[in-house]
Amino acid sequence: MKIAIISASTRTGRQSHKVALGLELALAKFENIYTELIDLKTANLPLFEETMEKASTNQNDIKKLHAQLNAADAFLFVTPEYNGSYSSALQNMVDHYPKSTFAKKAVGIVTVTSGALGGMRAALHLQQFILAFWAIPSPQMLLVPSVQNKFDEIGNLLDENFTKNVSSFLNEFIWLAKALNNAK
């Protein structure tokens, strides 16, 4: 099963990308799970004006990313909380593609903040957003509070107490992703 990890922050000094890298490392320990990290900072998607079929600029980048998304059996959306919601880069990415790109696929919600709540408001917004494009949000979310203390620059987990949270989240997400994938 192929899981696309969407690193949804484009900011300089972003902390959520460390978490995306950490999840990629953690998923490497599972049998028959293959990952592709999609970094929206380097994806070169234009600001949304038209769906991919009508877009006049960056067609190659738009089509390349579409192929990557279509090839995925499930997704992990890793986003910081910005002003009580998820990143605009994530919204921009989804808006470019038809619902069929995501339909009936599991989406794991991972939100991060430097504060104590780990992006709870962004996670709740993401649940509603995911349903709007016919994907299935995993009921268990991974909220990463004090993200600056959880992962290093290459994704190694720094906080051993957080290992249980990551493992529990990934086990539940993978169960859902496999169930949906087997139902197709």
C-alpha positions in Angstrom: 0.0 0.0 0.0 1.3 3.4 -1.0 0.9 6.4 1.4 1.5 9.9 0.3 2.7 12.2 3.1 1.7 15.7 2.3 4.0 18.2 4.0 1.7 21.2 3.9 3.8 24.2 5.1 5.7 26.4 2.8 7.2 28.7 5.5 10.9 29.2 6.2 11.8 27.4 9.4 8.7 25.2 9.3 8.4 22.7 12.1 5.7 20.5 10.5 8.1 19.2 7.9 10.1 17.6 10.6 7.0 15.7 11.6 6.4 14.6 8.0 10.0 13.3 7.9 9.4 11.6 11.2 6.3 9.9 10.0 8.1 8.7 6.9 10.8 7.1 9.1 8.1 5.5 11.3 6.2 4.1 8.3 9.4 2.5 7.0 9.1 0.0 9.8 5.8 -1.4 8.6 5.7 -4.3 6.1 4.2 -3.6 2.7 3.8 0.1 3.3 5.5 2.4 0.8 5.6 6.2 1.2 6.1 9.2 -0.9 6.8 12.5 0.7 5.2 15.4 -1.2 6.5 18.7 -0.1 4.2 21.5 -1.1 7.1 24.0 -0.6 8.8 22.5 -3.7 5.7 21.3 -5.6 5.5 24.5 -7.6 1.8 24.7 -7.7 0.4 28.0 -8.8 -2.1 29.9 -6.8 -5.4 28.3 -7.6 -7.3 29.9 -10.5 -8.7 26.9 -12.4 -8.9 23.2 -11.9 -6.1 21.2 -13.5 -8.0 20.6 -16.7 -8.4 24.4 -17.3 -5.1 25.7 -15.9 -2.9 27.5 -18.3 0.3 27.7 -16.2 2.6 25.1 -14.6 0.8 22.2 -16.4 3.8 19.9 -16.0 4.0 20.5 -12.3 0.2 20.2 -11.9 0.1 16.9 -13.9 3.2 15.5 -12.1 1.6 16.0 -8.7 -1.7 14.7 -9.9 0.0 11.4 -10.9 1.6 11.2 -7.5 -1.7 11.8 -5.7 -3.5 9.3 -7.9 -0.9 6.6 -7.3 -1.5 6.9 -3.5 -3.8 4.5 -1.7 -4.0 6.8 1.3 -2.7 10.2 2.5 -1.3 11.8 5.6 -1.9 15.5 5.7 0.7 17.2 7.9 0.0 20.8 8.6 0.7 23.6 11.1 -2.3 25.4 12.6 -2.5 28.9 11.1 -5.1 31.2 12.6 -7.2 28.3 13.8 -7.1 26.3 10.6 -4.9 24.3 8.3 -2.4 25.8 5.8 -3.6 27.6 2.7 -1.0 25.5 0.7 -3.0 22.4 1.5 -6.2 24.0 0.5 -4.6 25.2 -2.7 -3.3 21.7 -3.5 -6.7 20.0 -3.1 -8.5 22.7 -5.1 -6.4 21.9 -8.2 -7.6 18.3 -8.5 -10.9 16.5 -9.1 -12.6 14.8 -6.1 -11.9 11.4 -7.7 -8.2 11.9 -6.9 -9.0 11.6 -3.2 -12.4 9.8 -3.1 -12.7 6.7 -0.9 -9.1 7.0 0.3 -8.1 7.3 4.0 -6.6 10.6 5.1 -4.7 10.8 8.4 -4.8 14.2 10.1 -1.6 15.5 11.6 -1.5 19.0 13.0 1.3 20.8 14.8 1.8 23.9 16.9 4.5 25.4 19.1 1.9 25.7 21.9 0.1 23.2 24.1 -2.9 22.2 22.0 -1.2 20.7 19.0 -3.4 22.2 16.4 -6.8 20.9 17.6 -8.8 23.6 15.7 -6.9 22.9 12.5 -7.6 19.2 12.9 -11.3 19.7 13.4 -11.4 21.9 10.3 -9.5 19.3 8.3 -12.1 16.6 9.2 -14.9 18.6 7.6 -12.7 19.6 4.6 -11.7 16.0 3.9 -15.3 14.9 3.8 -16.1 17.6 1.3 -13.9 15.9 -1.3 -15.2 12.4 -0.6 -12.2 11.1 1.3 -12.4 9.3 4.7 -10.7 11.0 7.6 -9.2 8.7 10.2 -11.0 9.2 13.5 -7.8 9.2 15.4 -5.7 12.3 14.8 -2.1 13.0 15.7 -1.9 16.4 17.4 1.7 17.5 18.0 2.0 20.2 20.7 5.3 21.9 21.4 6.5 20.6 18.0 9.9 22.3 18.4 10.7 19.7 21.1 9.3 16.6 19.4 11.4 16.0 16.2 14.8 17.0 15.0 15.6 18.4 11.5 15.7 15.0 9.9 12.6 13.6 11.6 14.1 11.7 14.5 11.7 11.6 17.5 13.3 13.6 20.3 10.5 13.0 22.9 10.4 9.3 23.8 7.1 9.9 25.7 5.5 10.9 22.3 6.4 7.5 20.7 3.2 5.9 21.9 1.1 8.7 20.4 2.8 8.3 17.0 2.5 4.5 17.1 -1.1 4.5 18.1 -2.0 7.0 15.4 -0.2 5.1 12.7 -1.7 1.7 13.6 -5.2 3.1 13.5 -4.6 5.0 10.3 -3.1 2.0 8.6 -6.0 -0.2 9.7 -8.4 2.2 8.1 -6.4 2.7 4.9 -6.1 -1.1 4.4 -9.8 -1.6 5.0 -10.7 1.0 2.5 -8.1 -0.2 0.0 -9.4 -3.8 0.3 -13.0 -2.7 -0.2 -12.2 -1.3 -3.6 
